[in-house]
Amino acid sequence: MLRRLRQVMADGGARQERLDKIVTLIAASMNTAVCSVYLRRGRDGLELCATEGLNPQAVHQTILHIGEGLVGDIAQHKRPLNLADAPSHPRFAYRPETGEDPFLSFVGVPVLRGGDVTGVLVVQNAEKRNFADQEVEALQTVAMVLAEMLSASGEETADDGADPDAPRLFKGRGLTEGLAMGHVVLHEPRVEVTRLISDDADEEDARLSAAIYKLRRNVDDLLATEDVSHAGEHLQVLEAYRMFANDRGWLRRMRDAIGTGLTAEAAVERVNNAMRARLGGRRDAYLRDRLHDFEDLSNRLLRILSGRAELASQDKLPRDAILLARTMGPAELLDYDRKKLRGLILEESALGAHVAIVARALNLPMLGDARGIVNAARDGQEVILDTDGDEAHLNPPSDIVEAYSNRARLRAKRMQRYARIKHLPAVTRDGTEIRLDKNAGLMVDVETLGDSGAENIGLFRTELQFMVSARLPRQSEQAELYRAVLDRVGERDVVFRTLDVGGDKVLPFLRMAGEENPAMGWRATRMALDRPALVRVQLRALLRAAAGRKLSLMFPLITTLEEFIQSREMLFAERDRLAGFGHHMPEKIEIGAMLEVPALVFQLDRLLPELDFLSVGTNDLMQFFFAADRGNPQTSDRYDFLSLAAMRLLAQVREICDAHDVPVSICGELGGRPLEAMALLGLGYRRFSLPSASIGPVKRTVRSVNTQKLSAAIAEVMETGRSDLRPLIREIADAQGVRL
């Protein structure tokens, strides 16, 4: 029957003609009086599109809603119905135009594609009897083949409304800045099953067994690697993953599908579709996670059967690749060729996610929370990523492409302007020198220091090395990285920040208790002082790497003077210990602190005499100052940094530092925006550590500013008493010709 069905589809002909042949073939092959095909119409309709045995006048006239009648019930619950006496069922809906009065026994199965119902296939007979399980199984197999064939011929729905190449708009949340246009690359390549019907069931069963063996070996090898052997909670996830891979019920269901005439690939796809149909609509987070595990295993198995690469990073990438994935770890992103990546779109991610931090370091536009885009997209389709508008356009129409092309050209012109000034000094119009340093955390950041326009590295996030590793980096590995950074920067300065983990930066190998408010919980210096072994190893690595050179480091999230003193004493103890063993020490050590907790502002008069420099971490400082989570879209944009309260706080910090003659710098996203940077210049700040993408725009602003006039104007607007200073500060920029 499957081969004859394939022949009917291959013979071509008009759409209705082929559907009529299909229902006639199925009715004859299954020895039933009736066979009918209902296809999805719009969002809520099921239209009778072909029938053998019912009144032909009802074709294209009988329409049921999802949930209406037996057919609607099958579509709603995505599962078969096998009834000996269909009219007695409480969901039975009588439609007199169909002429189905004589028929009692009924079997209906959903026509599934990608876990979504695209139609319902029904057979009926006059006698009262239940169909055998083998008959229901055969009908499900036919339904799958029908779904694939209708999709391949563009006839998946009654009104042709499911065009996979139709333009689609997906809303998300911009996690890094930028605009990107390119072609889709699925992180986990989807294998399109094209050969559905097997010629030799024994051969297909053997292929499946070999692929299952290889899949299980791959999972075992993953668990046995040194990188994940001590991975804590991560190990538990992988153990559950291995349990799925060894599930006998999964293998049995696939073998049963092969027994109905499907290829190994089609059997995997059919079982995956059934699981997706059962669990896809569940709200329970645990069940959704298990479905993702199951789908990932199914996709891996399909790639093994087809001989495809395990991940897209192992395939050749187009030159304008925009990567799509449900979720992704930071190390996986680093596996890709950065020169060919244009952007990243994830269905799940948050501002503080590890991969978002790495994407920001790579200056890669990234959109998170773009729900549903992975299932909708296909490799090679055009996509536009707009983080400013928090959206992605899949298969964009020509007018959208033209509009974004114009924006891309304008953006390219701006980048050319920044490129022309990147090696010019950051000096204001009245001769004030401004220090613009770069934030870094990966070697790729360090390697591009010379081309970025920055003078030094004002912040090196040491935690990124830990976040992209599945195990704790050894002291020798840490020292190797720090030594490479110092070698690369040469005579320039680099400030290392000690481990800032905890909160939203959870390491896979570090088991931590859940916290209701992790950003304000056990993290950074608090963790280091309670569990000093982790940071002591890091301090030794930093001291050994900086042998004979200057070492600048700062401690994050300092809340009290006592925390800073304890952290400094820990550093000195490690220095003395290494020196006692004969190790060559840094010729000079400069120690600073991150100002991220508002309480520290009121202790600066005691703290500043104890340190060499202060760095204002505006990201955390402002979220704690306003009690507004910067990772929560409902609160992150609720309070303005250019408000009177925030400006007064920052002005006070700068004044206290000047009084103690301690250098102070702005480190964070606040200083990376031209208007905000201009306001900070007006408050007297002269040092900034910025993301790489912000250096050009801020340098352009700096070179157009007269600091004396600006400071006077900023002081004047702060005396107005207005809470919202942004409009007034923008007026200053316009009046003084500042380039933003």
N, C-alpha and C positions, 0 to 999 in steps of 0.2 A: 504493500500500500504506500509506503514512504517513497519508494522509487517511482511509482506511478504518479504520486503527488508532485515529486520533483519534475517529472516529465511534463506535467500539465503546466507548471509555472514556467518551464523553459520554452514551451511552445509559443508563448506570447499570446497576442490577441488583446481584445478589449478587456478592460477591468472587470466588467460585469460578467463577461463570458467566462473568464478564468474562475471567478468566484462560483459561478453556477457549476462548472465542471468539478470544482473541489468538493462541494457539498454532495454532489451525485456520487463521486468516487468514494467518499468516506461512508455514506449510507450503504452503498453496495458492499464495501469491504468489511464493514462491521455488522452487516445483516440487520440493519435497523430500517424502520419505515420513514423516519424523519432525520434529517441533519440540517442544522441551521447555523449561520454565522451572524453574530451581532458585533458590530464594530463601534468603537468610541466615537461619539459625536459631541464636539465641544468638551466642556468640563464635566457635564453632569448627565449626558445622554448616551444611550445604547441603541443603535439603529439596526433593525433587521435588514441585512444587506444581501443575503442569499439564503435560499432554502430548497431542500428536496423533501417533499412530503406535506408541507403546509401550503396554504393558499398563496400562489405566486403574486396575487394582487396586493398582498400585505407587505411585500418587499419595498423598502424605503418609505413605508407608511407607518409601520408599527415602531414606536419609539418608547423605550422604558427609561426611567431615571435611575441613577445609581441608588441601590437600596430598594427599588420597586420590583415586586415579583421575584420569581426564582432567579431569573437572569440578573436582575439588579442586585439580589442578595449575593450571588457568586462574585460579582464585580466588587461589591462593597467589602466583603470579607476575604477576597482573594484566595478562595479555596473551593474544591469541587463539591457538588451535591449529587448524591446517588439515591434516587427515590423510586420505590415500587409503585406508589400511588401519588403522583405529583399533585392532582387537584385537591387532595386532602391536606396538603401542607399549608400551614397558616400564612405563609408568605406568597402563596400562589395568587397570581393576578390574571384573571381571565380576559383575553382579548378576542372578541368574536370574529374579527376580520381574518384571524390566522387560520381558523378552521381546525383547531387542535383538539376538539372535543373527544375524538375517539381514542386519544393517546393517554396512557396512564404512566408507564414507566418512563423515567427521565434521568439522564446524566448530563450535567453541564460542568465544564472546566474553564477557568480563566485563561485567556490568551495573554501571557505575560512577556514583557520585554523590559529588562533592567529593573525588575521588581514592580513595574507599573502595569496596570491592567489596560490593555489596548483593545480588548474585546472579550467575547464569551463564545465558546463552541458547544453546541448542544446536539444530543441525539435522543430520539424518543421511539417507543414502540407501543403497540396497542395492548399487549398482554401485561398483567400486573406482575412484575418481578424486579428484583434487584440485579443490576449488572454486576458481573464478577470483577474482583479487584484488578485482574489482568486487563479487562476491557477498559476500566477507568484509567489505568496506567497507560494503555495504548493511546487513549484519547488525549491524555496530557502530553504525550510525546508528539502527537500530530499537532496539538495546539502550539507547542514550541516551534516546530518546523514552520507552521503557518505564520507565526509572529515574525520569524526571521525573514521568510520569503516576502511577506507583505511589506516589511520595513525596507528590504533591499530594493523592492520595486516602487517605493514611495507611496504605498497604499495602506499605511498602517492604521489610519483612522478613516471614518466615513466621510469626513469633510476635509481630508488632507491637511489637518491642522497641526501636525506634529513634525514639521520639517526640521530636521536636525541642523540645517544650515540657515535657519531663520535668525534674524537679529534678536539678541537677548540682552537685557540689561540686568546686572547683578549689583546690588548695593552691598557695601561692606564698610570697613573702617580703615582709613589710611594710617599705617603704622610707621612708615618712613615717607619722606617727601619725594615727589618726582612724577613724571609723566612718561609712559612707555607705550610704544606701538610695536607689535611683532606678531609672532605665531606661537600657538599653544604647544607646549611640551608637557605632557603628563608625567609627573614625577614617577609614578608607577604605571608604566605603559599598559594601556588596556588592549587586550588581544581580542580582535573582532573574529568571532567564530564564523567561518564561511563554509566549511565542510561539515554538514550536519548529519548526513545519512551514511552509515557505514556499509562497507561491502563484506566485512568479516568481523563478526562480534568477538571471536576469540583473539584476533589480532588487536582489536581496540582494548580489550580487557588487559592484555599483556602490556600495551603501551601505558595504560593507566597505572598498572602495578609498578612499572619501572619509574614512572614519574613520581608516584607517591613515595617510593623508596628514596629517590633523590631529594624530594622535598623534606622528608624527615631527617635525612642526613644533613641537609643544609641547616635546619633548625638546631639539631644536636651540635653541629660545628659552631654555630653562633653562640650557644650556651657554654661551650667548652673553651671559647677564646679567653685569653687573659684579660681582655678589655671589659668583659661583662661577668667574669667569674665572681667578683665581689661587688655586684651592682645593687645590693639592697633591694628596695622596692622594684627597681627595674628588673631584677632577676625574677621576682614573683610574676611580673607581667609576661616575661619570656617563658616561664614554666607553664603558665596558662596557655600560651601560644602553642607550646609543644603538645599539651594535652589535646588541643583541637586537632593538631596535625596527625595525632595517633588515634583519633576517634574512629572506632570500627563502624558505627552507624553511618558516618559520613561516607566512608568507602563503600559500604553496602548499598546506600542509596544511589551512588554513582554507577556501581556495577549493575544495579537493577535497571537504570536508565539505558546503559549500553545494551542490556538484554532486550530492550524494546526496539533496537535498530539504530541508536544514535552513535556517533563517533565519541571518542573519549572527551574531546573538547566540548562537544555539545552536551554531554552528560554532566560535566563540571558546571557548565553554564546553567543547565536546567535546575540542578540542585541549588545552586547559588541564587537563582531567581526565586525559587520556592522559599528559601530562607529569608531573602530580602522582603518578599511579600508578607511573610508572617511577622517579622520583627521591625520592618522599616518604619511603621507608623507608631511604634511604641514610644511613650514619653520617658520611660525609665532609663536613666543614664547608663546604668550597668548593662542593660540589654542592648542599647545602642553601641556601647563599646565592644560588646561581644560580637555584634553584627559586623563592626569594622574589622575585628580580628578575623572573623570567618571570611569576609570578602577579600581581605588581604591574602589569606592562605589560598583562596580560590584563584585569585589573580596570579599569585606566584606559581601555582600548579599549571595554569594555562600557559604561562610564559615558558615553563619547563617543557610542556608538551609541544609548543610551537617553536622552541629553540630561540626565543627572543631573549634579550638582555634582562637581567633581574631588575635593574633600575635605569631610568633615562640617562643618568650620569654616565652609564657605560655605553650608551649609543652616541652616534654623531649628532651634534646639536646644530640647528640652523644658526645663522649669525645674529638673528634677532629673537632669541628664545625668551618666551615668558613662561615661567614655570608655574604649574598648577598642581596642588596637592591638598588632601584633606588636612593633614598636619605634617610637620617635618621637624627633625632635630637640627641643631646648628651644625653638627659635623656633616650631615648629609648635604646641606647647602654648600659647604666648602668643597665637596667632591666635584662640583660642576666647574666648567671652564668659565671663569669670571668674564673673559673677554667677549663671550657670546651671550651672556645673560643680560636681559634688558629689564626684567622685573619678576616679581614673585606674588602669586595670589594663593591664599590659603582659605579653606572653609572654616578653620578654627585657628584662632590665635589671639593674643592680647598684646598690649603695648610693651609689657615687660617680658614677654616670652623670649626664651633664649635665641630662637631663630630670628626674632625681630631685632635683637641687639646686634647679632652678626650681620643681618641685612643692612642695618644702619651703618655699621662699620665698613661695609663694602660699598656704601653709597648706592644701594639698590632699592628702587621704588618697590613698596610692599603694601598689599591690601589684605586685611584679615577679615574674618567673619563673612566671607562671600558664600553664603549657604547655597548648595545645589549646583555650583558651577562645575565641579569635577564630573558629575554624571552627565551634565549637558554638553560638555566640551569634547572635542575629538582632536587628536594630534594633527597639527598643521593648520588648524583654523585660525583666522585672524582674530586678534584681541587687542583692545585698547585699555590700558590701565591708567586711571586718573586718581591719584591719592588726594588731590585737593578737593575733588568732588565726591570722594568716598565711593567710587563706582568702577565697574569694569564692563566694557561693551564687547560681547562675543558676537562674531560675524557682523561687525558694524556696517550699516548702509553707507553709501557713498558720501552723503552729506555730513554724516558724523565723522567719517575719515577725513574729509576736507577740513572740517572745523578743527579737529585735533592736529592735523598736519600744519595748519597755520599756527596753532599754539606751540607745536614742537619747533617750528622755524623761529618763532619769537624767543623761545627758550634757548635755542642754539645760538642766537645772536647775543643774548645776555651772557651765555657761557663764553663766547668769544671776547666780550668786553672784559670779563673777569680774567680770562687767560692773558690778555694784554697787560694787566696790572699785577698779575700774581707775583712777579719778581720785583716789583717796585716796593719801596718801604711803606709801612703803615704809619704815615705822618699826616697830621691834620694840616689844614690851610694855614694855621698860625704857628706851625712848627712843633707841635706836641707829638712826641713819639708814643705810639701805642703798640703794645706787644700782643700779637695774635699768634697763639699756639694752637696745636691740634690735639684733639682727643683720639686715642688709639687703644687697641686691645689685641690686635692681630699683626702678624708680620707684614701682611699686605698693606696695613696702614703706615707702618714704619717705612716700607720700601717706597711709598709714594710721597713721603714728607717733602722731598725736594721740589716736586711738581705741584704741591698743594698751595704754595704761597705762604705757608706757616713758617714761623721762625724756629719753634721747638715743639716738643711734645709736652703739653701742660698736664696731661692726664693719660697714664697708661693703665687700663683696667686689667689688672692681673687675673681677675676671676674668669675671664673668657677662656683662658687655657684650661681651666678646670671644667667649664661648662660644655666644651666640645669634646671632652674625654669621658669615656664610660667608667674610668677608674681614677683613683687619686694619682696625679702626676708625681713621680719621684723627685727627690731633691735635685738629683743630677739633671733631670729633664727641665725642671723649673730654671735652674741655673743656666742651662744651655740657651733657653729662650731669652732670659734677661741679658745674658752676655751678647747674644746676637743683636738684640735691640741696641745696646750700648755701642757695639761695633758699628752698627749701621748709621746711627745718628752722629757719630764722631764727636766733633767739638760742640755740638748743640746740646741743649739740656733735655733731659727726660725725667718726668716726675712719676714714680711708680706709686700707685695706690694699693695698699695691702688689701687682702681678700675682703670683698664686699659681697658676701653670700648670705642666704637666708631671705626671708620675705618672698619676693617673686622670683628669686634666683635660687632654685632648689637643685642641688647637685644629685645626679642619679645614684651616686655611691654613698651619699651622706643621709642617713636616716634621721628625719626630724619629725617631731610631733606636730599635728595640725594646730593652727592658730586661727582665732577668729579675725584677728587684725594683723596679718603677717608683716605688712610694711612698717608697723610700729612695734614689732615684736622682737624676737630673739634673732638678731642678725648682726652682720658686720663686726664692729669692735666688741659689742656685747658678747657675741659668740666667741670671739677670739680670747677674751679675758676669762670666760668660763671654761673653755676647752682650748687651752693655749697650744697644744701640740701641733695643730694644723698650721697655725701662723708662725710658730717657732721654726718649723721646717722651711717655710717660705722666707723668713728673715735670714736664715743661714744661706739660702740660695741667692738672695739679693746681695748679701755682703760678699760672698765668694765671687759672684759675677762682676761686681764693681771693683775688684781688687786693683789698686793703683789709680783709681779714677774717682770722680765725685759721684756720690749716691744721694739722690733726692727721693724721699718717700714721704707719703702722708697717710694718716689713719682716718678711715671713714666713720661717719655717724658718731662723732664724739659728742657726748651730752654733758659731761662734767669735766672739770679740770683734773680730777683724780683719775678718770679714765685715760686721759692723755698721758699723765705721768706714769701710770702703770704700763701703758703701751710702749712708751719711750724706754722705760727701765728694762722691759723685755728685749728690746732691740739692743741695748747696751750690754745686757747679759750675754746675748748670743755673740756680739762682737768680741767681748773679752774671752769667751769660751773658745772661739775659733782662733783668736790670736794666741791663746795659750797652747794650742796644738800646732802653732807655727804657720798658720795660713796668712797670706798677704791680705791686708785689709784695705778698704777705700781710703784714699788720701784725705777725703773730706766727706762729711755726712751732714746733709741738711734735712731737717724734720719739720713737717707741717701737719695741719689738720684740716679736715673738711667741715665747714660750717653748714650743717644740714638740719639741725634741731634748734628751734627758736630759743629754747632755754639757754643755749650757749651764748647767745648775744649778750645776755646780762651777766656773763662771767668773763667777757673778753678782756677786761682790765686786769684780770688775774692770769688769764691764759696766754695772752700775747707775749709777755716777757719770757715765756718758757719755750717758744717755738721760733722757727726761722721764717715761715710764711703761712698764710691762711688762704684757703680756696673756698669760695662760696658755692656750694652745690645747690643751685637754684631749683632743680627738679624736686628734690625731697624737701628743701626748705619751704618752698611755696605751698606744697601740698599739706605740710604740717601746719604752716602758718594759717592757711584758710580752712584746715580740717576738711579737705576735699581731695578724694582719691583721684590721682591723675590718670589711673587706668580705667576709671569708670566714666563712660561717655555722658552720663547724667550729671556729673559733677566737675569733670576735667575742664570744661569751658565755662563754668558758672562764674568763676571769679577771675578778674583781670589782673595780670601782673602790673600793668600800668595804672594801678589805682593808688590813691593817696596813702593808704596804709602800707602797701608793699614798698612804695617808693621811700617812705619815711624810714622803714626798717633798713633798707639797703643803704640809705644815706647815713644812718647812724653807724652801721658797720664800717663803712668807709672812713668816717670821721674818727672812730676809735682806733682803727688801724693806722691812720696817718699820725695820730697823736703818739702812738708807740713806735712809729717808724718801722712798721712791719708790712712787707709787700702783701697785697691782697689781690686775688684774681677772681673773675667770674667764670665758673665752670658749669655748663649746663645749657639746656635749650634756650633759655631766656636770652643769653648773650648772642645766640646764633641768628636772631631775627633783626634785620636792619633797624626797624623803628625802635625796638626795645634796646638794641645796642646803642643807638643814638641817645636814648634817655639815660642809660648807664654812663655814657661818656659825660653827659651833663651833670651827673651826680659825682663825677670825679674818678671813676674807675678807669684804669689805664692798662690793665692786663686782662686778657680773655683767653680761655681755652675752649675751642669750638669743634663741632663736627666738621669733617672735611668739606662737605657741601656748602657750609656756611661761611667759609673763610673768604671766598671771592666777593659775595654780596656785602659782607661786613667791611672788608677792606675798602670797597668802593665808597661805602658810606663814610668811613673814617677819613678818607682823603678829600671829602667834600665838606667837612665840618670845621667850623671855627670854635674851638673849645671855650674860649672866653665868652663869646656871645651866647653860645649854647648854655653854658653853666648859669649865666645870668637869667636867661629865659626860663630854664627849668626851675630855678629857685622862685621865680615870679609866679609860675603856674601852681607851684606847690603851696603858695600862700593864698590862693583863691579859696581854699576850703572845699573845693569840689571833690567828690569821691572818685569820679571817673575822669582821669586825666588824659586818656588816649586821644580824644578829639583835639584837646589843646596842644598836646605834644605833636600831633600830626600837623597842626597849623604852624607850629614852630619850624618843622621840617620844610614846609612849603615856603614860609617867609624867608628862611635863610638859605634856600636852594640846596638843601641836603638831598643827596641821591640815595633813594631807598630801593 
